[in-house]
Amino acid sequence: MIRLNGVTKAYGVHEVLTGVDWQISPGSRVGLVGPNGAGKTTILRLIAGVEEADRGSVDVLRGTSLGYLAQEGARLAEGTVLDALLAPFTDVAAMERDLELLHEEMATATGERLESITRRAGDLQHKFEAAGGFDLEARAKAILGGLGFAPGDHARPLREFSGGYRMRAALGALLLRRPDYLLLDEPTNHLDLEAVAWLENFLADLPSALIVVSHDRTFLNRLARSIAEMDRGRLRLWAGNYDRFREEKEKTRELAAKKAASEAHRVEEVERFIERFRYKATKARQVQSRIKMLEKMERTEVMAEEQTWRFTFPPVTRSAQRVVLLSGVDKAYADNRVLRGLHLEIWRGDRVALVGPNGCGKSTLLQITAGRLPADSGTIEIGDKVVLHYFAQHVLETLTPGRSVLDEMQAWAPSKSPGQLRSLLGIFQFSGDEVFKRVEVLSGGEKNRLALARLTLDPGNFLLLDEPTNHLDLPTREALEDALAGFAGTLLFVSHDRYFINKVATKVAAFENGGVRLYDGGYDDYLAAARGIAPTARAAAVARAGGPGPGALPAASSAPRPAAAAEKTGAAAPRSHHAQRRLDAETRTRRNKELRSFRDRVAALEKTIEPLETRLKEIEAAMASPDTYADPGAARRLGEERKSIEVELAHLYDDWDHATSELQEEEARLG
């Protein structure tokens, strides 16, 4: 059991935590969320004992083991990668050495000494087995394999690996220990999609309690059973995963707003009565009664609107239908050949996500397409009127140190006034004197936001984005998703954020042996197709409407557009007008039949709500009349009836919202 009681923590004048109370039970699976700087990492460090609270207490039950993975990783033992994972198990290693010595003695001992050594060896072997000694190294190697280390890496010195792989080793060491509580701060950083999927499966089977800070919404959806939200120094718990948290938070805000509006209306009525009859002697008793009523009235606290921000890309010029063709592209770094005869066609309006393990060539392909890196062989044809802009993974490479934020924007748009640029920077959360901050002192998230702000000045009509969500918090990622949804150009991007890919991509290009294979849809559609799972509801709807069959997956390159395909292959003539009308009518009938139950549910709720709303207005009108208060019993009855109706309406509004959402989802599913 872990308990936080009235925990307060400040850094200088900035108070990050203001009286946090939180009880974390064994076996909990908690996603810790909130904007950058809200105090998520601070809470993990306090629980782990890395820092101390200014006030309050952090109580950890004696004997509880904790494992903490910081964003910057952990200091591991020197030696090989495998040694780093096994280093904490000194007691197991000591037992293994003692067992070996006992077995050596048994080879020469006789009589009573042999019996004594045998008993000792048996007891020690039981302890060794209980500590997991027999399978410890095998489990360590399995974890390293899941995190992307090849078998040949196990015996390599840890110092030879990059910071990202040392982070993976630190994570592996924690997973092997299996502590009672795992505190993970952005554990999916530096992991490719395959390693993230493996980590999800591993953690799902792990008995440890889990407290995780992550910007990976899919990761939170699959592992979290509750969400702890940090907001303005306080912590609030929500049941369910991340999507459920977002839904419930919005419902709670709306319900509180409705209740607060109703209370405000009631207060206004009472105050109006008091003002009207304050000086009328015959109403003095009733006025005093209402003054006391005002003092006792409940006040619902309305949740503050989230500090969300939105931006849009400007209109773009129309490019050629085929935006880019890559044919027979090869690229090698020394002996490492990452691209092998790669073929890829991208058409106007496509939103293609490049996926594959780290080092497979995703960023290389982007740089070759952008003209930043030459191919060893093959051709790259950019279509007519294509204006290409490239967003680098390491954003600082494209920013100019020494410039201020405003100077960087002015260099890209010399025709715009400083006032116009400051207004735009304000949308990207650079306000006041922040526009004069130097590029080199910006945080990772600020650099990404500056690069995005610069893109909105002139995005071109073909955007190449390399890990655009790096260092961005969840509200900023959602803003970027919305902006790209409204972008009228073509998109080729690399991302390890599966949620982002599902929201943005219309196609996924998966790397296979130096080439790519295209799949329609987002990341989940790609996974289903790659595993041979039945088509998604969207694909099934297309098939029912007479579209391509579920097995119609494109090969290693995009197929030509339908008109071009008909010309080249002599495809069958289109259906007759009469046949097409009949097919359309059948499709509409089938669609309406499937939607009928959802529409009936919405209509039934609206039919129930309408008379209650009418009655509520009648009661409010009656309670606004002074004549009603001549009979105290009547006012009380009206008040009780109104409260009952308000409670019933609150539940009906929730049911109506849910039914409407289901109807919209079903309409989208059926196309």
SEKE-736099 format. One record per residue (C-alpha): x negated, y, z negated; residue in three letters. Coordinates in steps of 0.5 Angstrom, whole numbers. Each point is the difference from the previous one (the first is absolute). Example, Ala and Ser with C-alpha at 12.3 -4.5 7.8 and 13.67 -1.06 7.14 Angstrom:
<nodes>
[node [-25, -9, -16], ala]
[node [-2, 7, 2], ser]
</nodes>
This chain:
<nodes>
[node [0, 0, 0], met]
[node [-2, 7, 2], ile]
[node [3, 6, -3], arg]
[node [-1, 8, 1], leu]
[node [3, 4, -5], asn]
[node [0, 8, 1], gly]
[node [-6, 0, 4], val]
[node [-3, 7, 2], thr]
[node [-6, 1, 5], lys]
[node [-3, 6, 2], ala]
[node [-6, 2, 5], tyr]
[node [-1, 7, -2], gly]
[node [6, 4, 0], val]
[node [4, -5, 5], his]
[node [4, -4, -4], glu]
[node [1, -7, 4], val]
[node [4, -4, -5], leu]
[node [5, 3, -5], thr]
[node [2, -5, -5], gly]
[node [1, -6, 4], val]
[node [3, -6, -3], asp]
[node [0, -7, 3], trp]
[node [0, -7, -2], gln]
[node [-3, -5, 5], ile]
[node [2, -8, -2], ser]
[node [-4, -6, 2], pro]
[node [2, -2, 7], gly]
[node [2, 7, 3], ser]
[node [-1, 2, 7], arg]
[node [0, 8, 0], val]
[node [-2, 4, 6], gly]
[node [-2, 7, -3], leu]
[node [2, 6, 5], val]
[node [0, 7, 0], gly]
[node [-4, 6, 4], pro]
[node [-7, 1, 0], asn]
[node [-2, 3, -6], gly]
[node [6, -3, -4], ala]
[node [-4, -4, -5], gly]
[node [0, -7, 3], lys]
[node [-7, -1, -1], thr]
[node [-1, 3, -6], thr]
[node [5, -5, -3], ile]
[node [-4, -6, 2], leu]
[node [-6, 3, -3], arg]
[node [3, 1, -6], leu]
[node [3, -7, -1], ile]
[node [-7, -3, 3], ala]
[node [-3, 4, -6], gly]
[node [-4, 4, 5], val]
[node [3, 6, -3], glu]
[node [3, 2, -6], glu]
[node [7, 4, -1], ala]
[node [0, 7, -3], asp]
[node [6, -1, -4], arg]
[node [4, -7, -1], gly]
[node [-2, -7, 0], ser]
[node [-2, -6, 5], val]
[node [1, -6, -4], asp]
[node [-2, -7, 4], val]
[node [2, -6, -4], leu]
[node [-7, -3, -3], arg]
[node [-2, -6, 4], gly]
[node [3, 3, 7], thr]
[node [-5, 0, 6], ser]
[node [0, 6, 5], leu]
[node [-3, 0, 7], gly]
[node [-1, 7, 3], tyr]
[node [-1, 2, 7], leu]
[node [-2, 7, 1], ala]
[node [1, 3, 6], gln]
[node [-8, 1, 1], glu]
[node [-1, -7, -2], gly]
[node [-4, -4, -6], ala]
[node [-7, -1, -1], arg]
[node [-1, -7, 1], leu]
[node [-6, -4, -2], ala]
[node [-6, 0, 5], glu]
[node [-1, -6, 4], gly]
[node [4, -4, 5], thr]
[node [7, 1, 2], val]
[node [2, -6, -3], leu]
[node [-4, 1, -6], asp]
[node [4, 7, -1], ala]
[node [6, -4, -1], leu]
[node [-3, -5, -5], leu]
[node [-4, 4, -4], ala]
[node [6, 2, -5], pro]
[node [1, -8, -2], phe]
[node [-7, -1, -4], thr]
[node [4, -4, -5], asp]
[node [2, -5, 6], val]
[node [-7, 0, 3], ala]
[node [-3, -1, -7], ala]
[node [4, -6, -1], met]
[node [-2, -3, 7], glu]
[node [-7, 1, -2], arg]
[node [1, -4, -6], asp]
[node [4, -5, 3], leu]
[node [-6, -1, 5], glu]
[node [-5, -1, -5], leu]
[node [4, -5, -4], leu]
[node [1, -4, 6], his]
[node [-8, 0, 1], glu]
[node [0, -2, -7], glu]
[node [5, -6, 1], met]
[node [-5, -3, 5], ala]
[node [-5, -2, -5], thr]
[node [4, 0, -6], ala]
[node [2, -7, -4], thr]
[node [4, -3, -5], gly]
[node [3, 5, -5], glu]
[node [-3, 6, 3], arg]
[node [3, -1, 7], leu]
[node [7, -1, -4], glu]
[node [-1, 7, -3], ser]
[node [-2, 3, 6], ile]
[node [5, -3, 4], thr]
[node [5, 3, -5], arg]
[node [-3, 7, 0], arg]
[node [0, -1, 8], ala]
[node [8, -2, 0], gly]
[node [2, 6, -5], asp]
[node [-4, 5, 4], leu]
[node [3, -3, 7], gln]
[node [7, 1, -3], his]
[node [-2, 8, -2], lys]
[node [-3, 1, 7], phe]
[node [6, -3, 4], glu]
[node [5, 4, -4], ala]
[node [-4, 6, 1], ala]
[node [1, -1, 8], gly]
[node [-8, -2, 1], gly]
[node [1, -5, 5], phe]
[node [4, 4, 5], asp]
[node [-3, 7, -2], leu]
[node [-5, 0, 6], glu]
[node [5, -2, 4], ala]
[node [5, 5, -2], arg]
[node [-5, 5, 1], ala]
[node [-2, -2, 7], lys]
[node [8, 0, 2], ala]
[node [1, 7, -3], ile]
[node [-6, 3, 4], leu]
[node [3, -4, 6], gly]
[node [6, 4, -1], gly]
[node [-3, 6, -1], leu]
[node [-4, 0, 7], gly]
[node [-6, -3, -2], phe]
[node [-3, -5, 5], ala]
[node [-3, -7, -3], pro]
[node [-7, 3, 2], gly]
[node [1, 6, -4], asp]
[node [1, -4, -7], his]
[node [-8, 0, -1], ala]
[node [-2, 7, 3], arg]
[node [-2, 5, -5], pro]
[node [6, 5, -2], leu]
[node [-5, 6, 1], arg]
[node [1, -2, 8], glu]
[node [7, 2, 0], phe]
[node [4, 6, 2], ser]
[node [3, 4, -6], gly]
[node [7, -3, 3], gly]
[node [-2, -7, -1], tyr]
[node [-3, 1, -7], arg]
[node [7, 3, -2], met]
[node [3, -7, 3], arg]
[node [-5, -4, -4], ala]
[node [2, 4, -7], ala]
[node [7, -2, 2], leu]
[node [-2, -7, 1], gly]
[node [-4, 0, -7], ala]
[node [7, 2, -3], leu]
[node [4, -5, 3], leu]
[node [-4, -5, -2], leu]
[node [0, 2, -7], arg]
[node [8, 0, 0], arg]
[node [0, 5, -6], pro]
[node [7, 0, -4], asp]
[node [1, 7, 3], tyr]
[node [-3, 3, 7], leu]
[node [-1, 7, 1], leu]
[node [-1, 2, 7], leu]
[node [-1, 6, 3], asp]
[node [1, 0, 8], glu]
[node [-2, -7, 1], pro]
[node [2, 0, 7], thr]
[node [-5, 5, 2], asn]
[node [-6, -3, 4], his]
[node [4, -6, 2], leu]
[node [3, -2, 7], asp]
[node [7, -2, 1], leu]
[node [-2, -7, -1], glu]
[node [-4, 1, -6], ala]
[node [6, 4, -3], val]
[node [5, -6, 2], ala]
[node [-4, -5, -4], trp]
[node [-1, 5, -6], leu]
[node [8, 0, 0], glu]
[node [1, -7, 0], asn]
[node [-6, -1, -5], phe]
[node [3, 5, -5], leu]
[node [7, -3, 1], ala]
[node [-2, -7, -3], asp]
[node [-5, 3, -6], leu]
[node [3, 0, -7], pro]
[node [-3, 7, -2], ser]
[node [4, 6, -1], ala]
[node [-1, 5, 6], leu]
[node [-1, 8, -1], ile]
[node [-1, 2, 7], val]
[node [-1, 7, 3], val]
[node [0, 0, 8], ser]
[node [2, 4, 6], his]
[node [2, -7, 3], asp]
[node [8, 0, 0], arg]
[node [0, -7, 3], thr]
[node [-5, -2, -5], phe]
[node [5, 3, -6], leu]
[node [6, -3, 3], asn]
[node [-3, -7, 0], arg]
[node [-3, 0, -7], leu]
[node [3, 5, -4], ala]
[node [6, -2, -4], arg]
[node [1, 7, -3], ser]
[node [-3, 7, 1], ile]
[node [-3, 5, -5], ala]
[node [1, 7, 3], glu]
[node [-5, 5, -2], met]
[node [3, 7, 0], asp]
[node [-2, 7, -3], arg]
[node [-4, -4, -5], gly]
[node [6, -5, -2], arg]
[node [1, -7, 2], leu]
[node [7, -3, 2], arg]
[node [1, -7, 1], leu]
[node [4, -3, 6], trp]
[node [3, -7, 1], ala]
[node [-2, -3, 7], gly]
[node [-6, 1, 5], asn]
[node [-1, 6, 3], tyr]
[node [5, 0, 5], asp]
[node [5, -1, -5], arg]
[node [-3, 5, -4], phe]
[node [1, 6, 5], arg]
[node [7, -2, 1], glu]
[node [2, 0, -7], glu]
[node [-4, 6, -1], lys]
[node [4, 4, 5], glu]
[node [7, -3, -3], lys]
[node [-2, 2, -7], thr]
[node [-2, 7, 3], arg]
[node [7, 0, 4], glu]
[node [4, -2, -6], leu]
[node [-3, 5, -5], ala]
[node [1, 5, 5], ala]
[node [7, -1, 1], lys]
[node [1, -1, -8], lys]
[node [-4, 7, -1], ala]
[node [5, 3, 5], ala]
[node [6, -3, -3], ser]
[node [-3, 3, -7], glu]
[node [-1, 6, 2], ala]
[node [7, 1, 3], his]
[node [3, -2, -6], arg]
[node [-5, 5, -4], val]
[node [2, 6, 5], glu]
[node [8, -2, -1], glu]
[node [-1, 0, -8], val]
[node [-4, 7, 0], glu]
[node [5, 3, 5], arg]
[node [5, -2, -5], phe]
[node [-4, 3, -6], ile]
[node [-1, 7, 4], glu]
[node [7, 0, 2], arg]
[node [3, -1, -7], phe]
[node [-6, 2, -5], arg]
[node [4, 7, -2], tyr]
[node [7, -3, 0], lys]
[node [2, -2, -7], ala]
[node [5, -5, 2], thr]
[node [-5, -4, 3], lys]
[node [-6, 1, -5], ala]
[node [0, -7, -3], arg]
[node [0, -3, 7], gln]
[node [-6, 4, 2], val]
[node [-4, -2, -6], gln]
[node [2, -7, 1], ser]
[node [-3, 1, 7], arg]
[node [-6, 3, -2], ile]
[node [-2, -6, -5], lys]
[node [2, -4, 6], met]
[node [-5, 3, 4], leu]
[node [-6, 0, -5], glu]
[node [2, -8, 0], lys]
[node [0, -1, 7], met]
[node [-5, -5, 3], glu]
[node [-5, 3, 5], arg]
[node [-2, -5, 6], thr]
[node [-7, 1, 2], glu]
[node [-1, 0, 7], val]
[node [-6, -3, 3], met]
[node [-5, 5, 3], ala]
[node [0, -1, 8], glu]
[node [-7, -4, 2], glu]
[node [-5, 5, 3], gln]
[node [1, -3, 7], thr]
[node [-3, 3, 6], trp]
[node [1, 0, 7], arg]
[node [-3, 2, 6], phe]
[node [1, -2, 8], thr]
[node [-4, 0, 6], phe]
[node [2, 5, 5], pro]
[node [3, -2, 7], pro]
[node [-5, -3, 5], val]
[node [-1, 0, 7], thr]
[node [2, -6, 4], arg]
[node [-6, -5, 2], ser]
[node [0, -6, 6], ala]
[node [4, -6, -2], gln]
[node [-6, -4, -1], arg]
[node [-4, 4, -5], val]
[node [-7, -5, 0], val]
[node [-2, -6, 3], leu]
[node [-6, -4, -3], leu]
[node [-2, -5, 4], ser]
[node [-6, -5, -1], gly]
[node [-3, 4, -6], val]
[node [-6, -3, -3], asp]
[node [-4, 3, -6], lys]
[node [-5, -3, -5], ala]
[node [-4, 3, -5], tyr]
[node [-7, -4, 0], ala]
[node [2, -7, 0], asp]
[node [7, 1, -3], asn]
[node [5, 0, 6], arg]
[node [6, 3, -2], val]
[node [4, 1, 6], leu]
[node [0, -5, 6], arg]
[node [3, 1, 6], gly]
[node [6, 4, -3], leu]
[node [6, 2, 4], his]
[node [5, 5, -3], leu]
[node [6, 4, 4], glu]
[node [3, 6, -4], ile]
[node [6, 3, 3], trp]
[node [4, 7, -2], arg]
[node [3, 0, -6], gly]
[node [-3, -6, -3], asp]
[node [-2, 0, -7], arg]
[node [-5, -6, -1], val]
[node [-4, -2, -6], ala]
[node [-6, -3, 0], leu]
[node [-1, -6, -5], val]
[node [-5, -5, -2], gly]
[node [-6, -2, -5], pro]
[node [-5, 6, -2], asn]
[node [-6, 0, 5], gly]
[node [5, -3, 6], cys]
[node [-1, 6, 4], gly]
[node [6, 4, -1], lys]
[node [-3, 7, -2], ser]
[node [-5, -2, 6], thr]
[node [6, 0, 5], leu]
[node [3, 6, -2], leu]
[node [-7, 4, 1], gln]
[node [-1, -3, 7], ile]
[node [7, 2, 2], thr]
[node [-1, 7, -3], ala]
[node [-7, 0, 4], gly]
[node [-4, 1, -7], arg]
[node [-4, -7, 2], leu]
[node [-2, -3, 6], pro]
[node [2, -7, 2], ala]
[node [-5, -5, 2], asp]
[node [4, -2, 6], ser]
[node [7, 0, 3], gly]
[node [5, 6, 2], thr]
[node [4, 5, -4], ile]
[node [5, 4, 4], glu]
[node [4, 6, -3], ile]
[node [6, 2, 3], gly]
[node [2, 7, 4], asp]
[node [2, 5, -5], lys]
[node [-2, -4, -6], val]
[node [-3, 5, -6], val]
[node [-4, -4, -5], leu]
[node [-1, 2, -7], his]
[node [-4, -5, -5], tyr]
[node [1, 0, -8], phe]
[node [-7, -3, -3], ala]
[node [0, -5, -5], gln]
[node [-5, 4, -4], his]
[node [3, 7, 1], val]
[node [-6, 4, -2], leu]
[node [-3, -2, 6], glu]
[node [5, 4, 4], thr]
[node [0, 6, -5], leu]
[node [-6, 5, 0], thr]
[node [-3, 1, -7], pro]
[node [-1, 7, -2], gly]
[node [6, 2, 3], arg]
[node [6, 2, -5], ser]
[node [7, -4, 1], val]
[node [3, 7, 4], leu]
[node [-7, 0, 4], asp]
[node [1, -7, 2], glu]
[node [7, 1, 3], met]
[node [-2, 7, 3], gln]
[node [-5, -3, 4], ala]
[node [5, -5, 3], trp]
[node [5, 5, 1], ala]
[node [-4, 7, 1], pro]
[node [7, 3, 3], ser]
[node [4, -1, -6], lys]
[node [0, 5, -6], ser]
[node [-3, -1, -7], pro]
[node [7, 1, -2], gly]
[node [3, -5, 5], gln]
[node [-5, -5, -2], leu]
[node [1, 1, -8], arg]
[node [7, -2, 1], ser]
[node [-2, -6, 3], leu]
[node [-5, -2, -5], leu]
[node [5, 1, -5], gly]
[node [5, -5, 3], ile]
[node [-6, -5, -1], phe]
[node [-1, 2, -8], gln]
[node [-6, 5, 1], phe]
[node [3, 7, -3], ser]
[node [-3, 6, -3], gly]
[node [-8, 0, -1], asp]
[node [0, -8, 2], glu]
[node [0, 3, 8], val]
[node [-7, 2, -2], phe]
[node [-3, -6, -3], lys]
[node [-6, -3, 4], arg]
[node [1, -6, 4], val]
[node [-6, -4, -4], glu]
[node [4, 1, -7], val]
[node [7, -3, 3], leu]
[node [2, -7, -3], ser]
[node [1, -5, 5], gly]
[node [8, 1, 0], gly]
[node [-1, 8, 1], glu]
[node [-5, -2, 6], lys]
[node [5, -4, 3], asn]
[node [6, 5, -1], arg]
[node [-5, 5, 3], leu]
[node [-1, -4, 6], ala]
[node [7, -2, 1], leu]
[node [2, 8, -1], ala]
[node [-5, 1, 6], arg]
[node [3, -6, 4], leu]
[node [7, 4, 0], thr]
[node [-3, 6, 3], leu]
[node [-1, -4, 7], asp]
[node [1, -8, -1], pro]
[node [-1, -1, 7], gly]
[node [5, -5, 3], asn]
[node [-4, -6, -2], phe]
[node [-2, -1, -7], leu]
[node [-6, -5, -2], leu]
[node [0, -1, -8], leu]
[node [-5, -3, -4], asp]
[node [3, -2, -7], glu]
[node [4, 7, 0], pro]
[node [3, -2, -7], thr]
[node [-7, -1, -4], asn]
[node [0, 4, -6], his]
[node [7, 2, 1], leu]
[node [5, -1, -6], asp]
[node [7, -3, 1], leu]
[node [4, 7, 2], pro]
[node [-5, 2, 5], thr]
[node [0, -7, 3], arg]
[node [7, 1, 1], glu]
[node [0, 7, 3], ala]
[node [-5, -3, 5], leu]
[node [5, -6, 2], glu]
[node [5, 5, 1], asp]
[node [-4, 5, 4], ala]
[node [-2, -6, 4], leu]
[node [7, -2, 1], ala]
[node [1, 6, 3], gly]
[node [-6, 1, 5], phe]
[node [2, -1, 7], ala]
[node [-7, -2, 2], gly]
[node [-4, -7, 0], thr]
[node [-3, -3, -6], leu]
[node [-6, -5, -1], leu]
[node [-2, 0, -7], phe]
[node [-4, -5, -5], val]
[node [3, -1, -7], ser]
[node [0, -5, -6], his]
[node [7, 3, -2], asp]
[node [5, -5, 2], arg]
[node [6, 4, -2], tyr]
[node [-3, 6, 4], phe]
[node [-1, -5, 6], ile]
[node [7, -2, -1], asn]
[node [3, 7, 0], lys]
[node [-4, 3, 6], val]
[node [-2, -6, 5], ala]
[node [4, -2, 5], thr]
[node [-6, -5, 2], lys]
[node [-5, -4, -3], val]
[node [-7, -2, 3], ala]
[node [-3, -5, -4], ala]
[node [-8, -2, 1], phe]
[node [-1, -7, 3], glu]
[node [-7, -2, 2], asn]
[node [-2, 7, 2], gly]
[node [6, 1, 4], gly]
[node [7, 2, -2], val]
[node [7, -3, 0], arg]
[node [6, 5, 0], leu]
[node [6, -2, -4], tyr]
[node [7, 5, 0], asp]
[node [2, 3, -6], gly]
[node [-3, 2, -7], gly]
[node [-5, -4, -5], tyr]
[node [5, -5, -2], asp]
[node [3, -2, 7], asp]
[node [-7, -1, 2], tyr]
[node [-1, -5, -6], leu]
[node [6, -3, 2], ala]
[node [-2, -1, 7], ala]
[node [-7, -2, -2], ala]
[node [3, -6, -4], arg]
[node [5, -2, 4], gly]
[node [6, 2, -4], ile]
[node [6, 1, 3], ala]
[node [1, 7, 3], pro]
[node [2, 6, -5], thr]
[node [7, 3, 0], ala]
[node [-1, 5, 5], arg]
[node [-3, -5, 5], ala]
[node [6, -4, -1], ala]
[node [4, 5, 2], ala]
[node [-3, 2, 6], val]
[node [0, -7, 2], ala]
[node [8, 0, -1], arg]
[node [0, 6, 4], ala]
[node [-3, -4, 6], gly]
[node [-7, 3, -1], gly]
[node [-7, -4, 0], pro]
[node [0, -7, -4], gly]
[node [-3, -1, -7], pro]
[node [-6, -3, 3], gly]
[node [-1, 5, 5], ala]
[node [-7, 3, -3], leu]
[node [-5, 4, 4], pro]
[node [-6, -3, 1], ala]
[node [-7, 3, -1], ala]
[node [2, 7, 4], ser]
[node [7, 3, 0], ser]
[node [4, -2, 6], ala]
[node [2, 5, 5], pro]
[node [6, 5, -1], arg]
[node [6, -4, 3], pro]
[node [1, 4, 6], ala]
[node [-8, -2, 2], ala]
[node [1, -7, -2], ala]
[node [6, -1, 5], ala]
[node [-4, 3, 6], glu]
[node [-6, -4, -2], lys]
[node [4, -7, -1], thr]
[node [6, 1, 4], gly]
[node [4, -1, -6], ala]
[node [8, -2, 1], ala]
[node [4, 6, 1], ala]
[node [4, 3, -5], pro]
[node [7, -2, -2], arg]
[node [6, 2, 4], ser]
[node [4, 6, -3], his]
[node [6, -4, -2], his]
[node [-4, -5, -4], ala]
[node [-4, 5, -3], gln]
[node [6, 3, -3], arg]
[node [3, -6, -2], arg]
[node [-7, -2, -4], leu]
[node [0, 7, -3], asp]
[node [8, -1, -2], ala]
[node [-2, -7, -3], glu]
[node [-6, 3, -4], thr]
[node [4, 6, -3], arg]
[node [6, -5, -2], thr]
[node [-5, -4, -4], arg]
[node [-4, 6, -3], arg]
[node [7, 3, -2], asn]
[node [2, -7, -3], lys]
[node [-6, -1, -4], glu]
[node [0, 7, -3], leu]
[node [8, 0, -2], arg]
[node [-1, -3, -7], ser]
[node [-5, 6, -1], phe]
[node [4, 5, 3], arg]
[node [6, -3, -4], asp]
[node [-4, 1, -7], arg]
[node [-1, 7, 2], val]
[node [7, 2, 1], ala]
[node [3, -4, -6], ala]
[node [-5, 4, -4], leu]
[node [2, 7, 3], glu]
[node [7, -2, -1], lys]
[node [-1, -1, -7], thr]
[node [-4, 6, -1], ile]
[node [5, 5, 3], glu]
[node [5, 0, -5], pro]
[node [-4, 0, -6], leu]
[node [-4, 6, 3], glu]
[node [7, 3, 1], thr]
[node [2, -1, -7], arg]
[node [-6, 2, -3], leu]
[node [1, 7, 4], lys]
[node [7, 0, -3], glu]
[node [-3, -1, -7], ile]
[node [-5, 5, 1], glu]
[node [6, 5, 2], ala]
[node [4, -2, -6], ala]
[node [-6, 1, -5], met]
[node [-1, 7, 3], ala]
[node [7, 2, -2], ser]
[node [1, 3, -7], pro]
[node [7, -3, 0], asp]
[node [-3, -7, -1], thr]
[node [-4, 2, -6], tyr]
[node [7, 2, -4], ala]
[node [1, -7, -1], asp]
[node [-7, -3, -2], pro]
[node [2, -7, 1], gly]
[node [1, 1, 7], ala]
[node [-7, 3, 1], ala]
[node [-3, -6, -4], arg]
[node [4, -5, 5], arg]
[node [-3, 4, 6], leu]
[node [-7, 0, -2], gly]
[node [0, -7, -2], glu]
[node [3, -2, 7], glu]
[node [-5, 5, 4], arg]
[node [-6, -4, -4], lys]
[node [3, -6, 2], ser]
[node [1, 2, 7], ile]
[node [-7, 3, 0], glu]
[node [-3, -7, -2], val]
[node [4, -4, 5], glu]
[node [-2, 5, 6], leu]
[node [-7, 0, -2], ala]
[node [0, -8, 1], his]
[node [4, 1, 6], leu]
[node [-5, 5, 3], tyr]
[node [-6, -5, -1], asp]
[node [4, -6, 3], asp]
[node [2, 5, 6], trp]
[node [-7, 2, 1], asp]
[node [-3, -8, 0], his]
[node [6, -2, 5], ala]
[node [-2, 6, 4], thr]
[node [-7, -2, 0], ser]
[node [1, -7, 2], glu]
[node [5, 2, 5], leu]
[node [-6, 4, 3], gln]
[node [-5, -5, -1], glu]
[node [5, -5, 4], glu]
[node [1, 5, 6], glu]
[node [-8, 1, 0], ala]
[node [-1, -8, 0], arg]
[node [6, -1, 6], leu]
[node [-3, 6, 4], gly]
</nodes>
